[in-house]
């Protein structure tokens, strides 16, 4: 009888451990004297212990604790995340969408001879910047946006997606062992997994084309409706010049890109898009440049909840292509602004993953 009683006790303990998650038994007495200790997943295997990571974990633990004065319900745990330079590499040697436009207008045999002069000139500006170190023209972000709208006009959504995927499959210039489409900062992907596991909803807010972003982040768990970026107008394939309010799209028609830019998602435009499309003020924000400051300030201005903003600094010229002087300048600015600073050099055990190696650029 005593053996049967002890057996039942052990069965109860085992079931309790299963119900509570993976557990470790810490003593061998009766059931009521046994403790089941939860083991927590290590989300941050690519990180060193650092100020930014400590701050993030403390923040998440606080606002997800129902007993905390700072508790935030799951529906309001909104996170906004810049893409280029925040979790996708941008210095090989410049933004993915800049590199792709350069290729489209100057190297793509199916298009380069048809490229309008302003598109070719924008692509040449990028090439001269990359290969000769020439400065880009003032307000080049808008010059590029308008040129890119023209460069892909007439493509359906599926055709553009296929084009982006094909370019993303090319080896990343300046690296060995990685394609453009694999150029994610592994430690930042761990942050996103950790936030999702704690009930946060993450949105990509990028200055890059929305549909480029959708294609790039598809493999890392961001649904299309969680991506906000630069937009061009679309129209039905047989719509012609008729206004959409007067035209009824047919079942057989496709949506195609036009050459008209709607918005470039930079600075305060990011805030406008967040307000329009999400409808809630974020409580967490991640970025890497001055183009993200307005988004961060919008988050930190949320008077309803405890908030935090993080800036990643590209300060590692051994494993990535970085401007160390610019990185130091930015770090000082971000700390002064009240943002937490993430150092690629000091905080990341790996950037792109083990097996990826920085090389010289090849042209």
C-alpha positions in Angstrom: 0.0 0.0 0.0 2.8 2.4 0.9 4.4 1.7 -2.5 1.2 2.4 -4.3 0.7 5.7 -2.4 4.2 6.8 -3.2 3.7 5.9 -6.9 0.5 8.0 -7.0 2.4 10.9 -5.4 5.1 10.7 -8.1 2.5 10.5 -10.9 0.9 13.6 -9.5 4.2 15.4 -9.4 5.0 14.4 -13.0 1.6 15.6 -14.2 2.1 18.9 -12.4 5.4 19.4 -14.1 3.9 18.7 -17.5 1.0 21.1 -16.8 3.3 23.9 -15.6 5.7 23.5 -18.5 9.1 21.9 -18.5 10.1 21.5 -14.9 12.8 20.3 -12.7 12.1 18.5 -9.4 14.1 20.0 -6.6 13.5 17.6 -3.7 12.4 14.0 -3.0 9.9 14.3 -0.2 6.2 14.2 -0.3 4.2 16.0 -3.0 3.4 19.1 -0.9 7.1 19.6 -0.1 8.2 19.4 -3.7 8.8 22.5 -5.9 8.5 22.5 -9.6 10.9 25.1 -11.0 10.1 26.5 -14.5 12.9 26.6 -17.0 12.7 29.6 -19.3 13.8 29.5 -23.0 17.1 31.2 -23.7 15.9 33.7 -26.3 19.3 35.6 -26.4 22.0 33.0 -27.3 23.5 35.5 -29.8 23.8 38.3 -27.2 26.4 39.3 -24.6 25.1 40.5 -21.3 24.7 44.3 -21.8 22.8 47.4 -20.6 20.4 47.3 -23.5 19.4 43.7 -23.1 19.0 44.0 -19.3 16.8 47.1 -19.9 14.7 45.3 -22.4 14.1 42.2 -20.3 13.3 44.3 -17.2 10.9 46.4 -19.2 9.1 43.3 -20.6 8.9 41.6 -17.3 7.4 44.7 -15.7 4.7 45.6 -18.2 3.6 41.9 -18.6 3.2 41.4 -14.8 -0.4 41.9 -13.9 0.5 42.9 -10.4 2.7 45.8 -11.7 1.5 49.4 -11.8 2.9 49.5 -15.3 1.0 46.4 -16.6 0.0 46.7 -20.3 -2.7 44.5 -21.7 -1.7 42.4 -24.7 -3.8 44.4 -27.2 -1.8 47.5 -26.4 1.7 45.9 -26.5 2.5 47.5 -29.9 6.1 47.5 -31.1 7.4 49.5 -34.1 10.6 48.4 -35.8 12.7 50.0 -38.5 14.1 47.6 -41.1 17.3 48.7 -42.8 20.2 48.9 -40.4 18.0 47.8 -37.5 17.6 44.1 -38.3 18.6 44.0 -42.0 22.2 44.9 -43.0 22.5 48.2 -44.9 26.2 48.7 -45.4 27.1 46.2 -48.2 27.5 48.9 -49.2 24.1 50.5 -49.0 20.4 49.8 -48.7 18.9 46.7 -50.3 16.5 48.8 -52.4 19.3 51.1 -53.5 21.3 48.1 -54.6 18.4 46.6 -56.4 17.6 49.8 -58.3 21.3 50.1 -59.4 21.1 46.6 -60.8 17.7 47.1 -62.4 18.7 50.3 -64.3 22.3 49.5 -65.2 22.7 45.7 -65.3 19.3 44.1 -65.9 19.4 43.1 -69.6 15.5 43.0 -69.7 15.2 46.6 -68.6 18.4 48.7 -68.7 17.9 49.9 -72.4 14.4 51.0 -71.6 15.1 52.8 -68.3 14.1 56.5 -68.4 17.0 59.0 -68.0 16.1 60.0 -64.5 16.0 56.4 -63.4 19.4 55.7 -65.0 20.8 58.8 -63.3 19.6 57.8 -59.9 21.1 54.4 -60.4 24.4 55.9 -61.5 24.4 58.1 -58.4 24.2 55.0 -56.3 26.9 53.3 -58.3 29.2 56.3 -58.0 28.5 56.4 -54.2 29.3 52.7 -53.8 32.3 52.4 -56.1 33.9 55.8 -56.0 32.8 57.2 -52.7 31.0 60.2 -54.3 28.4 61.9 -52.1 24.8 61.3 -53.0 22.8 64.4 -54.2 20.8 66.3 -51.5 17.4 64.7 -50.7 18.4 61.5 -52.5 15.9 59.5 -50.5 13.1 61.2 -52.5 15.1 61.1 -55.8 15.4 57.4 -55.3 11.8 56.9 -54.3 10.5 58.5 -57.5 13.0 56.7 -59.7 12.1 53.4 -58.1 8.4 54.0 -58.7 9.1 54.3 -62.4 11.6 51.4 -62.5 9.1 48.8 -61.5 5.9 50.3 -63.0 3.7 47.8 -64.8 4.7 44.8 -62.6 2.0 42.9 -60.9 2.3 42.2 -57.2 3.4 38.6 -58.0 5.9 39.7 -60.6 7.5 42.3 -58.3 7.7 39.8 -55.4 9.5 37.3 -57.8 11.9 40.1 -58.9 12.7 41.0 -55.3 13.2 37.3 -54.4 15.5 36.8 -57.3 17.7 39.7 -56.4 17.7 38.7 -52.7 19.1 35.3 -53.7 22.3 37.0 -55.0 25.4 36.8 -52.9 25.7 39.8 -50.6 28.6 42.0 -51.9 31.2 42.4 -49.1 30.4 39.1 -47.4 31.1 35.4 -47.8 28.4 32.8 -46.9 25.4 35.0 -47.1 22.9 36.2 -49.7 21.1 39.6 -49.6 18.0 37.9 -48.5 19.8 36.2 -45.5 21.3 39.4 -44.2 19.3 39.6 -40.9 20.9 40.5 -37.6 20.5 37.3 -35.7 20.4 38.9 -32.3 17.5 41.2 -33.3 15.5 38.2 -34.6 15.9 36.8 -31.1 14.4 40.0 -29.7 11.4 39.7 -31.9 10.8 36.1 -30.9 11.0 37.1 -27.2 8.6 39.9 -27.7 6.1 37.8 -29.6 6.3 35.1 -26.9 5.4 37.8 -24.3 2.3 39.0 -26.2 3.7 41.9 -28.1 2.6 42.7 -31.7 5.5 43.7 -33.8 5.3 46.0 -36.9 8.0 46.7 -39.5 8.0 50.5 -40.2 10.4 51.2 -43.0 11.5 53.8 -45.5 11.9 51.1 -48.0 9.2 50.0 -50.4 6.4 48.2 -48.5 6.3 45.3 -51.0 10.1 44.9 -50.9 9.9 44.7 -47.1 7.0 42.2 -47.2 9.1 39.9 -49.4 12.3 40.2 -47.3 10.6 39.6 -43.9 8.3 36.8 -45.0 10.8 34.2 -43.8 11.1 35.6 -40.3 7.5 35.7 -39.2 6.2 39.1 -40.2 2.8 38.8 -41.9 2.1 41.3 -44.8 -0.3 43.3 -42.6 2.4 43.9 -40.1 4.6 45.8 -42.6 4.4 49.5 -43.4 6.7 51.2 -45.9 7.1 53.5 -48.8 4.1 53.2 -51.1 3.3 53.7 -54.8 -0.1 53.8 -56.3 -1.5 50.5 -57.7 -4.3 50.1 -60.3 -6.2 47.3 -61.9 -4.5 45.9 -65.0 -7.2 47.1 -67.4 -8.1 50.3 -65.6 -6.2 52.7 -67.9 -6.5 56.3 -66.9 -10.0 55.9 -65.3 -10.2 56.9 -61.7 -10.6 54.0 -59.3 -13.8 55.5 -57.8 -15.4 55.1 -61.2 -13.9 51.8 -62.3 -15.0 48.3 -61.3 -12.2 45.8 -61.4 -12.9 42.5 -63.1 -12.3 39.0 -61.6 -9.6 38.2 -64.1 -7.6 41.4 -63.5 -4.4 41.9 -61.5 -3.2 44.8 -59.5 -0.1 46.5 -61.1 2.3 49.0 -59.9 2.2 52.6 -61.3 5.0 55.2 -61.5 3.3 57.5 -58.9 4.7 57.8 -55.4 2.3 58.1 -52.5 4.6 58.5 -49.5 8.2 58.0 -48.4 8.2 56.6 -44.8 10.8 58.7 -43.1 10.8 60.8 -40.0 7.3 62.2 -39.2 5.9 60.3 -42.2 6.5 57.1 -40.2 4.4 58.5 -37.3 1.6 59.4 -39.7 1.6 55.9 -41.2 1.6 54.3 -37.7 -1.3 56.4 -36.7 -3.3 55.7 -39.8 -2.6 52.0 -40.1 -2.2 50.7 -36.6 -4.4 53.2 -34.8 -2.5 52.9 -31.5 0.6 54.5 -30.1 3.5 52.1 -29.7 5.0 51.3 -26.3 8.3 49.9 -27.7 10.3 51.2 -30.7 13.5 50.0 -32.4 15.6 52.0 -35.0 19.1 53.0 -36.0 19.1 56.4 -37.6 17.7 60.0 -37.5 14.9 58.8 -39.7 13.6 56.8 -36.7 13.7 59.6 -34.1 10.2 60.8 -34.8 8.8 57.3 -34.4 10.8 56.9 -31.1 9.5 60.2 -29.8 5.9 59.3 -30.7 6.4 56.1 -28.7 8.0 57.8 -25.7 5.3 60.5 -25.8 2.7 57.8 -25.0 1.5 59.1 -21.6 -0.8 56.1 -21.0 1.9 53.4 -20.6 5.5 52.9 -19.7 7.6 53.0 -22.9 11.1 52.4 -24.2 13.1 53.1 -27.4 16.2 51.4 -28.6 18.8 52.5 -31.2 21.2 50.1 -32.8 24.7 51.5 -33.6 26.8 50.1 -36.4 30.2 50.2 -34.6 31.7 46.9 -35.7 34.1 47.2 -38.6 35.5 43.7 -38.0 32.3 41.7 -38.8 30.4 44.3 -40.7 31.0 47.4 -42.9 30.8 50.3 -40.5 31.8 54.0 -40.2 33.2 54.1 -36.7 33.3 57.9 -36.4 29.6 58.1 -37.5 28.7 55.3 -35.1 30.3 57.2 -32.2 28.5 60.4 -33.1 25.2 58.6 -33.3 25.7 56.9 -30.0 26.3 60.2 -28.2 23.1 61.6 -29.9 20.9 58.7 -29.0 22.0 58.6 -25.3 21.4 62.3 -25.0 17.9 61.8 -26.5 17.0 59.2 -23.9 17.2 56.1 -26.1 18.8 52.8 -25.1 21.8 52.1 -27.3 22.6 48.6 -28.7 26.2 48.2 -29.8 26.8 45.7 -32.6 30.4 45.4 -31.5 30.0 44.9 -27.8 26.5 43.4 -27.5 26.3 40.9 -30.3 28.1 37.5 -30.1 27.4 37.2 -33.8 25.8 39.6 -36.3 24.7 37.6 -39.3 25.2 34.1 -37.9 28.3 31.9 -37.6 29.8 31.1 -40.9 29.3 34.6 -42.4 32.5 36.4 -43.1 33.1 40.0 -44.0 35.2 40.5 -47.2 36.2 43.3 -49.5 33.7 44.6 -52.0 33.9 43.3 -55.5 32.9 45.4 -58.5 
